[in-house]
Structures are given as structure tokens and as C-alpha cells.
């Protein structure tokens, strides 16, 4: 069983960090002058080669937990949205704050270069609005106000939640592995 893209990227970062530490350690050791030593320098030890992929075929180490960023979100899947980004939005500026929030969320996703399946509540009142209300049944009324973002069948949130993720540089991680433009 292979690693997911997120796990591969994380493993690559770990390997690079280990490599950087080893290089810095070797460099620091080479800066020490042997004339200042009271004992002879230790004999160089060989480092065994590290093959992360073969060492942990399941992609998991007991000490390293690689978590899918989507695991923290509630499973609510719009029709046909199990493998894509679905954004319920509006393109009519009747309520300015809603219109601007939709534009901000759309722009944030597009700036990262991802393809968005946009469902415009303004033009499909009976279709997409009814669909969103059914998805958000049992939640507060505000949950049916655009924008609403779903990623791979998980409800990510509205404009406040999504824009906070943008500020924290988490949105790209959440969208990783989805189609890009």
C-alpha cells in the first residue's frame, strides 16, 4: 500500500530535516581544531543508510503520526462532491456582505490554483438552495447562507472558517491532492 501525497510530502520533509542536521553536525565537527583537544578526535562512524519508504511500508512510524487534515471536519457530502471542492456561493450582490464573502472565499481557493465546483444559489434557487438546506439540516439557520465550502465530502465551513484557514496557511494543506487548474 503506497503513501498518500500528504504522507509523502511529510516524509520528504523529515528526511530533509535529518539530512540538514547531519550536515550541520559534520560541519561543526570540522571547525574544531585538533590542537585544542585534550584527547584524540573520535574515529568517524558510518551512518547506516536510511530508507524511510522500506523501513515503514505502511507509511507510519510509532513515533510519527501523520494526520489527514480533513479528519477534523464533519462528514457531509454534497451530491457528487466526494472527490472535489464544492463551493455554495452567490453571484448576485443583493446582500453585499454575503456577496463579498463569497468572492473572498472563491478568490482564496483560485489563488491556490485549485478547480472549484461552484454551485450558485442565486441562479438555482430551487435546486442548489434546497440541496444546501438538506445538507445542513439540524444546524443553525446561518449554515445555509453562502458561502459554504465542502472538500472531499467534508464540511469545511463558511467564510469566517475558510478565511481563518487562509491566514493560518492551512487551506492549501486541506485542498492538497485535488485537481488544479
Sine and cosine of phi, psi and omega as CSV:
sin_phi,cos_phi,sin_psi,cos_psi,sin_omega,cos_omega
0.00,0.00,0.79,-0.62,-0.05,-1.00
-0.99,0.12,0.16,-0.99,0.03,-1.00
-1.00,0.07,0.46,-0.89,0.12,-0.99
-0.97,0.24,0.25,-0.97,0.02,-1.00
-0.85,0.53,-0.68,0.74,0.01,-1.00
-0.88,0.48,-0.69,0.72,0.01,-1.00
-0.92,0.40,-0.65,0.76,0.01,-1.00
-0.88,0.47,-0.68,0.73,0.01,-1.00
-0.90,0.43,-0.69,0.73,0.00,-1.00
-0.91,0.42,-0.69,0.73,0.02,-1.00
-0.88,0.47,-0.68,0.74,0.03,-1.00
-0.87,0.50,-0.67,0.75,0.02,-1.00
-0.90,0.44,-0.64,0.77,0.01,-1.00
-0.90,0.43,-0.71,0.70,0.00,-1.00
-0.89,0.46,-0.67,0.74,0.03,-1.00
-0.89,0.45,-0.67,0.74,0.00,-1.00
-0.89,0.46,-0.69,0.73,0.03,-1.00
-0.89,0.46,-0.69,0.72,0.01,-1.00
-0.87,0.48,-0.69,0.72,0.02,-1.00
-0.88,0.47,-0.66,0.75,0.01,-1.00
-0.89,0.45,-0.70,0.72,0.01,-1.00
-0.89,0.46,-0.66,0.75,0.02,-1.00
-0.89,0.45,-0.69,0.72,-0.01,-1.00
-0.90,0.43,-0.63,0.77,0.02,-1.00
-0.90,0.44,-0.71,0.71,0.02,-1.00
-0.90,0.44,-0.65,0.76,-0.01,-1.00
-0.91,0.42,-0.69,0.72,0.01,-1.00
-0.89,0.45,-0.64,0.77,0.01,-1.00
-0.91,0.41,-0.58,0.82,-0.02,-1.00
-0.96,0.29,-0.35,0.94,0.00,-1.00
-0.98,0.19,-0.34,0.94,-0.01,-1.00
-0.96,0.27,0.79,-0.61,0.00,-1.00
-0.99,0.13,0.74,-0.67,-0.03,-1.00
-0.90,0.44,-0.39,0.92,-0.02,-1.00
-0.93,0.38,-0.36,0.93,-0.02,-1.00
-1.00,-0.04,0.01,1.00,-0.02,-1.00
-1.00,0.06,0.60,-0.80,0.07,-1.00
-1.00,-0.02,-0.27,0.96,0.06,-1.00
-0.72,-0.69,0.33,-0.94,-0.02,-1.00
-0.90,0.43,0.51,-0.86,0.00,-1.00
-0.90,0.44,0.53,-0.85,0.01,-1.00
-0.91,0.42,0.53,-0.85,0.02,-1.00
-0.93,0.37,0.61,-0.79,-0.03,-1.00
-0.90,0.43,0.68,-0.73,0.03,-1.00
-0.97,-0.26,0.60,-0.80,0.02,-1.00
-1.00,0.09,0.70,-0.72,0.08,-1.00
-1.00,0.03,0.78,-0.63,0.05,-1.00
-0.90,0.43,0.55,-0.84,0.01,-1.00
-0.93,0.38,0.60,-0.80,-0.03,-1.00
-0.95,-0.30,0.83,-0.56,0.08,-1.00
-0.84,-0.55,1.00,-0.01,-0.06,-1.00
-0.83,0.55,-0.69,0.72,-0.08,-1.00
-0.88,0.48,-0.68,0.73,-0.01,-1.00
-0.99,0.15,-0.45,0.89,-0.01,-1.00
-0.93,0.38,-0.57,0.82,-0.03,-1.00
-0.74,-0.67,0.98,0.18,-0.10,-0.99
-0.86,0.51,-0.39,0.92,0.03,-1.00
-1.00,0.05,0.01,1.00,0.01,-1.00
0.98,0.22,0.18,0.98,-0.06,-1.00
-0.80,-0.60,0.68,-0.73,0.13,-0.99
-0.93,-0.38,0.55,-0.84,-0.01,-1.00
-0.85,0.52,-0.51,0.86,-0.06,-1.00
-1.00,-0.04,-0.34,0.94,-0.03,-1.00
-0.93,-0.37,0.87,-0.49,0.02,-1.00
-0.95,-0.30,0.91,-0.42,0.02,-1.00
-0.98,-0.17,0.89,-0.45,-0.12,-0.99
-0.95,-0.31,0.67,-0.74,0.09,-1.00
-0.96,0.29,0.83,-0.56,-0.04,-1.00
-0.87,0.49,-0.37,0.93,0.00,-1.00
-0.98,0.21,-0.23,0.97,-0.03,-1.00
-0.88,0.47,-0.41,0.91,-0.05,-1.00
-0.98,0.20,-0.13,0.99,-0.07,-1.00
-0.98,-0.22,0.43,-0.90,-0.01,-1.00
-0.95,0.31,0.66,-0.75,0.04,-1.00
-0.98,0.20,0.97,-0.24,0.12,-0.99
-0.65,-0.76,0.92,-0.39,-0.12,-0.99
-0.93,-0.36,0.89,-0.45,0.10,-0.99
-0.91,0.41,0.42,-0.91,0.03,-1.00
-0.80,0.60,0.83,-0.56,0.01,-1.00
0.96,0.28,0.22,0.97,-0.09,-1.00
-0.97,-0.23,0.26,0.96,-0.06,-1.00
-0.94,0.35,-0.32,0.95,-0.06,-1.00
-0.72,-0.69,0.47,0.88,-0.04,-1.00
-0.48,-0.88,0.06,-1.00,0.09,-1.00
-1.00,-0.08,0.85,-0.53,0.04,-1.00
-0.89,-0.46,0.82,-0.57,0.00,-1.00
-0.85,-0.52,0.90,-0.43,0.12,-0.99
-1.00,0.10,0.83,-0.56,-0.14,-0.99
-0.57,-0.82,0.01,-1.00,0.12,-0.99
-0.67,-0.74,0.61,-0.79,0.03,-1.00
-0.94,-0.33,0.08,1.00,0.05,-1.00
-0.98,-0.18,0.77,-0.64,-0.09,-1.00
-1.00,0.01,0.55,0.84,0.00,-1.00
-0.87,0.50,-0.71,0.71,0.09,-1.00
-0.95,-0.32,0.97,-0.24,-0.16,-0.99
-0.83,0.56,-0.70,0.71,-0.05,-1.00
-0.89,0.45,-0.63,0.78,0.03,-1.00
-0.92,0.39,-0.71,0.70,0.01,-1.00
-0.85,0.52,-0.72,0.69,-0.01,-1.00
-0.92,0.39,-0.63,0.78,0.04,-1.00
-0.89,0.46,-0.67,0.75,0.03,-1.00
-0.88,0.48,-0.70,0.72,0.01,-1.00
-0.89,0.45,-0.64,0.77,0.00,-1.00
-0.91,0.42,-0.71,0.70,-0.02,-1.00
-0.92,0.40,-0.71,0.70,0.02,-1.00
-0.85,0.53,-0.73,0.68,-0.02,-1.00
-0.89,0.45,-0.63,0.77,0.00,-1.00
-0.89,0.46,-0.68,0.73,-0.01,-1.00
-0.93,0.36,-0.70,0.71,-0.01,-1.00
-0.92,0.39,-0.55,0.83,0.03,-1.00
-0.89,0.46,-0.54,0.84,0.05,-1.00
-0.98,0.21,-0.14,0.99,0.10,-1.00
1.00,0.02,0.32,0.95,-0.04,-1.00
-0.99,-0.10,0.49,-0.87,0.07,-1.00
-0.99,0.17,0.73,-0.69,-0.03,-1.00
-0.89,-0.46,0.75,-0.66,0.15,-0.99
-1.00,-0.03,0.98,-0.18,-0.11,-0.99
-1.00,-0.07,0.77,-0.64,0.02,-1.00
-0.90,-0.44,0.97,-0.24,-0.12,-0.99
-0.99,0.14,0.93,-0.36,-0.01,-1.00
-0.93,0.36,-0.41,0.91,-0.04,-1.00
-0.93,0.36,-0.61,0.79,-0.08,-1.00
-1.00,-0.08,-0.37,0.93,-0.05,-1.00
-0.87,-0.48,0.80,0.60,-0.09,-1.00
-0.77,0.64,-0.74,0.67,-0.05,-1.00
-0.96,0.28,-0.58,0.82,-0.06,-1.00
-0.99,0.15,-0.96,0.27,-0.11,-0.99
-0.93,0.36,-0.57,0.82,0.03,-1.00
-0.90,0.43,-0.69,0.73,0.04,-1.00
-0.90,0.44,-0.66,0.75,0.03,-1.00
-0.87,0.50,-0.73,0.68,0.00,-1.00
-0.90,0.43,-0.68,0.73,0.02,-1.00
-0.88,0.48,-0.64,0.77,0.02,-1.00
-0.92,0.40,-0.67,0.75,0.02,-1.00
-0.89,0.46,-0.62,0.79,-0.11,-0.99
-0.99,-0.15,0.28,0.96,0.00,-1.00
-0.83,0.56,0.72,-0.69,0.00,-1.00
1.00,-0.01,-0.12,0.99,0.03,-1.00
-0.99,-0.15,0.17,-0.99,0.01,-1.00
-0.90,0.45,0.40,-0.92,-0.10,-0.99
-0.85,0.53,-0.56,0.83,-0.02,-1.00
-0.87,0.49,-0.39,0.92,-0.02,-1.00
-0.92,0.39,-0.20,0.98,0.04,-1.00
-0.98,-0.21,0.14,0.99,0.04,-1.00
-1.00,-0.09,0.74,-0.67,0.00,-1.00
-0.93,0.37,0.46,-0.89,-0.02,1.00
-1.00,0.06,0.44,-0.90,0.08,-1.00
-0.70,-0.72,0.80,-0.60,-0.08,-1.00
-0.94,-0.35,0.74,-0.67,0.07,-1.00
-0.82,-0.58,0.70,-0.72,-0.01,-1.00
-0.75,-0.66,0.85,-0.52,0.00,-1.00
0.74,0.67,0.70,0.71,0.05,-1.00
0.98,0.22,0.27,0.96,0.04,-1.00
-0.88,-0.47,0.67,-0.74,0.05,-1.00
-0.99,0.12,0.92,-0.40,-0.05,-1.00
-1.00,0.03,-0.64,0.77,0.07,-1.00
0.60,-0.80,-0.15,-0.99,0.04,-1.00
-0.99,-0.13,-0.29,-0.96,-0.10,-1.00
-0.89,0.46,-0.66,0.75,-0.02,-1.00
-0.86,0.50,-0.74,0.67,-0.03,-1.00
-0.91,0.41,-0.71,0.71,-0.05,-1.00
-0.92,0.40,-0.70,0.72,-0.02,-1.00
-0.92,0.38,-0.50,0.86,0.10,-0.99
-0.91,0.42,-0.65,0.76,0.04,-1.00
-0.90,0.43,-0.57,0.82,0.06,-1.00
-0.90,0.44,-0.73,0.69,0.01,-1.00
-0.87,0.49,-0.59,0.81,-0.03,-1.00
-1.00,0.04,0.07,1.00,-0.02,-1.00
0.85,0.53,0.58,0.82,0.00,-1.00
-0.98,-0.20,-0.35,0.94,-0.10,-1.00
-0.88,0.48,-0.67,0.74,0.03,-1.00
-0.86,0.51,-0.63,0.77,0.03,-1.00
-0.91,0.41,-0.63,0.77,-0.02,-1.00
-0.92,0.39,-0.58,0.82,-0.05,-1.00
-1.00,0.03,-0.13,0.99,-0.06,-1.00
-0.80,0.60,0.69,-0.72,0.04,-1.00
1.00,-0.05,-0.11,0.99,0.02,-1.00
-1.00,-0.03,0.32,-0.95,-0.06,-1.00
-0.86,0.50,0.64,-0.77,0.05,-1.00
-0.94,-0.34,0.33,-0.94,0.01,-1.00
-0.95,0.31,0.00,0.00,0.00,0.00
